[in-house]
Amino acid sequence: MDRLSGKGENMMLNSTISPRVKKALRTARSFSTTERLVLAKLLLDSLVVDEAEDAADWFALGLAAFEKDWDNPDDAIYDNWREAYGVSTR
């Protein structure tokens, strides 16, 4: 197992962690505590933003597919269903 140790702490790293991440961790060891906290917040925020954007993208795709099925000539006969079936609006 690969180990990267920082100021008084040992960080056990799984062998599946990429060399790029290991390099970033080695670089982060030289950061102040405040810099590390800022970096951690930025990394976490980037995940939250990515997830929110992904959710919005999936919603837009689903809505487009729904609109395609909903608003089509074959379905148009149901647009005025109350009139077609003699139902009053009260």
Secondary structure as UniProt FT lines:
FT   STRAND          2..6
FT   TURN            7..8
FT   STRAND          9..13
FT   TURN            15..16
FT   HELIX           19..28
FT   TURN            29..30
FT   HELIX           33..70
FT   HELIX           73..78
FT   TURN            79..80
FT   HELIX           81..85
//
